[in-house]
Amino acid sequence: MAKTAPVVDQEQDDSYGDVTCEKCGSGERDEEILLCDKCDKGFHMQCLRPIMVRVPVGRWVCVDCSGQRPVKCLSQRKIMHFFRIEKTMVGTDKPELSQETIKHKRRSRPLTMKKRRRRLLPFVPSKDPLQRAAQLRTLASALTILKMKYSNDLTYVPGMAPRSANQSMLEIGGVQVLSKEDFETLEQCRAMHRQGEYPPLVVVEDQFQGFTVEADGPIKDFTLIAEYTGDVDYLKNREKDDCDSIMTLLLSEDPSKSLVICPDKCGNISRFISGINNHNRFGKKKQNCKCVRYSINGEVRVLLVATRDISKGERLYYDYNGYEHEYPTHHFL
């Protein structure tokens, strides 16, 4: 049975009727204004950096009261510089398909029916350029707070593993080779990145899970979401590393040659995607994407792929223990 709401003094109730946002100065959309539990100041959820997409559960304090350094709102020019977006390609132009791709699309179907292999789908960016810019700001803010640089490629730093160490032929049992069609999809996605077009995703901060990723638009099953990027290092050098986002890159018969991806100094949005709890029966139900290792031009690379249709507002999850089953996930929500 629902309890009756307590009687509130009229003067006390009216004191919150004229609250305005400390960022934009507007009192409109009052249902989206969060009140700090310490200073009673108001903030629109969309005016916060990182943006908050839902009302937090429990106590909430603003950046000034929490003691954290506020993140400055990045201008459009800084966003373009941050993500290395090509100025000449910003607009509505779409990446041109190669002649080979066009020929492939025009081929007639064979007379004999064969089991069709599923192809990776390119992501579909949000149509509204302002929405795309807001999505990139959430990622830039999260990377800035963690003092990370944006990188959409694997990086090889002196003193760590050299690029020559990343050879797919060293993998135990081998690695599946990325097909020609899927490679074209990967290149198409990278071309869209250079134009400033990314998957419809936002980075949000959860008071229990930290930074997480949510869909800001629908994503179809088997869509290529991102490539897992960061510094490449030998596993032996990272066995005592406390970074919670280390990804397996290469598992060699010689343990000293096994490689991992370490997104602690540079990376992209894949670094913020959450892992499921392998010890919880509800964990598998949350999973909506997976990491798949492919051999691309003789090197191993890790791609994040949607495993089912993902709705707007849904948080992204994948299995951290897709290969070794050694990562402790019992504390995951």
N, C-alpha and C positions, 0 to 999 in steps of 0.2 A: 504494500500500500504506500502510495506517495505521501510524503510528509508535507504539511503546510509550511509555506515559506514564512520565515520570521518577519514580524512587522519592523519596517525600517523607518527611522525618523525622516520626515520630509526634507529637512534642511540638509541632513547627511546625504540623502539620496541625490539632491539637487547639486551637491558639491562636485559630483562627477559628471554632471550633464553638460558642462562647458569645457571638458578636457580636449585639448588639441594635441596633434602630433608634434613632438619636439624636432622632428626632421623637416617636415614640409609645412608645418604651421596650420594645417587644415584639421577641422573637426568632423569632416564628412566621413562616411563609412565607419561610424563609431563601433560597429560590431567587429571591425578589424583592428581596433586599437588595443594594444596590450598595455596594462598598467604595471609599472615596476613595483614589486612588493616592498621595496626599501625606500624609494623616494617619491612614489606615487605619480611619476611623470608618465605620459602616454607616448606610444610609438605605433605607427602603422606597421603591420607585419611585413608589407611590401617595401617599407622604407628602411627596414633593418638590413644590415650587412653582416653575415649572409641573410638572405631573405628567409623568412619563416612562412611555411605554407599552411600551418595549422596552429591552433591555440595550444601552447604547451600544457602538459599535465602537471599539476602541483605548483610549487613556488617558482617564480621567475623574476630575475633581476636584470636591469639594463647593463650595457657595457661599462658605463661610468661607475656603477655601484659594484660590479663584479671585479673591477681592477684590471680587466683585460684591455689591451691596447686597441682602440677603435680602428676599424678598417676603412680607409678612405674610399669613397665611391669613385670607381675608375671611369674616366671619360671614354667616349667612343674611340678617340685617337689612341689612348693608352691600351684599350682592349685590343685594337688591331695590332699594336706593337707587341703586346703580351703574347698573343697567339700567332704572331707572324703571318697575319692575313695579308694577302697580296692586294694592294690598292687597286691595281688595274683590273682585278677580277671581281671586285665587290659589286654586286648587282643581281640581276635576274638571270645572267647567263649561266647555262648549265654546262657541265663538262661534256666535251664532244666524245662520242663513242668512236672507237677505231673502226676502220673499214672491215677488219676481221670480225669484230663484234656484230656489225651490221649484216655481214654475210651469214654469220651464224644464225641470226634471228630470221633470215629469209629462207633458210633451209626447210624443205618440206619434211614432214614426219615420215619415218620409215614404215614400210608395209608390215614388218613384223613388230609385234608389241614387246617391249622390253621394260623391265622395272626401272623407272626413272629415279635417278639419284637426285636428292634434294640439293638445290643450289642456294648459296648464301644470298640474302637480299640486301641491297644497299639501304641504309637508313633514310627515312623521310624527314627532313628538317621542318621546323615550324615555318609557316608561310609569312607570319608577321615579323618584319625585321626588328621591331622593338622587343618582341618576345624573345627572339634569338639573342639579342644583345643582353637582355636580363638574365638569360640562362648562362651566358658566358661570364657575366659578372659574378654569379654565385660560385663558379669554378675558380675564377681568378682570386676571389676573396679567400676561399678555402686554402688555395695554394700559398697565398701571401701570408696567411696566419701561420701556416706550418713552415714558412720560409723555404718553400720549394719553387723551383723553376719549371715552367711548362715545357714538356717535351713529348712529341708524338712518335718518337723513335726510340729504339734501344740505344743506350749511350755506353761507350767504352772509354773508361777513364784510366789514365796511367796509374799503375800501382794495383789495379784490379785485373780482371780477366781481359785479355786482348780479343779483338774480333775473330782472330784466327782460331780461338778456342771453341767458338760456336759452330760446330760442324754436326749436322743432323745424323751423319753416318756413325757417330760415336754413341748415339742413343741405344739403350738396351732394347732389343726387339725392333728398332727402327721407329720412324715417325711418319705418319701419313703425309703424303705430298699434296699441297694445295693445288687443286685442278686449275686449268687455264681459265675456265669461266669464273671460278671463285677469285682468282688472282685479279681478273678484270674488275670484279666487284670491289675488291680491296683498293685497287688503284682509283676507281671511281669515287670511293669514299674519301680517299686522301686528297683527290682533286677538290671535292666539296669543302674539305677542311681548309684548303688554301683560299677558298672564297669566303670563309667565315661562316660556313654552314656545318652544323654539328647535329648529332642526335638530339631529340627533344628531351633533355635531361636537366635537372637542377640539383645542386648540392645543397642539402639542408643540414642544420645542426640539431641533433637530438640530445637532450640532456642526459640520456642514459647510454646511447650508442656513439655519441660524438658525431662526426660528419658522416652522412649517408647520402645516397643518390635516389631521387624519385623521378618517375616519368612525368614530363610536362606535356605529353601528348601520346597518342596511341603508338605502340611499337608492335609490328607483326612478328609472328613466330619465325625463327631462323634468320632474323635480321642481324647483320654485323653491327654490333654496338660500338666496339672500340678495340684497339690493340693494347695489350698490357705492356706498358713501357716503364723505363727506369734504368738505373745503372746495372750493368751486368758484372757479376763477381762470382768467384768460386764459392761453392757451398761451404768448403772447409773454413773459409774466412768469416762466415756468417753464422756459424753454429751457435754462438752465444749472443747473437744480435737480438735486441729487444723490439725491432721493427715488426709491427703486426701485419704488414702487407707484403712480405717477401713471397715471391712466386717462383715455383719450380720452372726452370727453362730447359735444362738438359740433365738427364739421368744416365750417367756413363757407368760401364762395368768397372772402370777405375774411379773410385769415389773422389779422388783428387782432381778429376776432370769434370765433375758435375757442376752445373752452373745454376744460378738463381738470378731473378730480377729484383732489384732493391729500389723501390720508389720512395726513398727517404729524402733525397735531395732534388730529384726531378721526376716528373711523371705527368699523367693526364687524369681524366675523370675515373678511369678504372681503379685508381688507388683508393677511391672513396666508396666503392660498392661493397656492401656488407656480405658477410658469410653466414651460412645457416648453422644452426645448432645440430650437430650429428647425433647428439644424445637425447634429443627431444623428438617425439613422434610427430610433432607439428612442423619440425624444421624442413622436411622434404617438401611439404605443401607450399612453403614460402618460396622455394627455389623457382626462379623464372629465367635464369640465364646460366651459362656454363663457360668455363675456360677450355679451349681446345688448342693443343699444340700442333703446329703444321711445319713441314719442311718447305721453305720458300727460298729458291735459289741456293740450296745446300745449307741454309741456316735455319735454326729452330726459332719460331716466333709464336707468341700466344695471342689468340684472338678470343674476345668475349662475344658470345652469340646468344640470342634470345632462344629459349627452349619452349616458349609458348607465347600467345598473344599477351601483351602487357598493356594495361589500361592506364589512362592519365591519373596521376596521384598515387600509383602503386610504387612501393619501394622495391629496389632491385636487390636480389640475393643470388649468390651462387655458392657452390660447395668448395670450401677452402681445401678439403681433403679429396680432391678429384683424383689424385694419383697415389700419394704415399700413405694416407690415413694416419698421419702423425701429428697434425696440428690440433692443439687442445681447443675444443669449441664448446665444452660443457657449460661455460659461463656466458655464452652468447644468448641474446634474447630471442 
